[in-house]
């Protein structure tokens, strides 16, 4: 009789716990879906991070190119200004010499 009672209790418990197990299975499925969504979000953030790193590298490269490109440009402008100043100084000397000659005559 003791064995029969145990079996009966097991059977009853099994039937009573069945809906609880079903609910737990549903929770497991939902948590799996949530985990999957979080994984997809993590992948998207990884892509965004990669894109940002690429953009950052491109911006640094552009800045370097601009700085390196502007250096020679400004050197050329400086040379041209120096040439203009030199030419102006020479012309000024000539004008002063001509002016001095004109005043002597």
C-alpha angles and dihedrals in degrees: 000000000000091000091049090052091050091051092048091050091048091050093049093046091047091054093044093049094046095085090046091052090048091052091048090051089053090050090050091052091049092049089049089053091049091049090050091051092049090050090053091048090050090051090051091050089050089053091048091049090050091049091049091050090050091049091047091052091047092050091049089049091050092049091050091048091049093048093045091044095048094049095069090039092057091044089055091048090050090051091050092049090049090050091050091049091048092048091046091050091050091049090048091053090050092047091049091048092049091045091052091050091049091052092050093054 
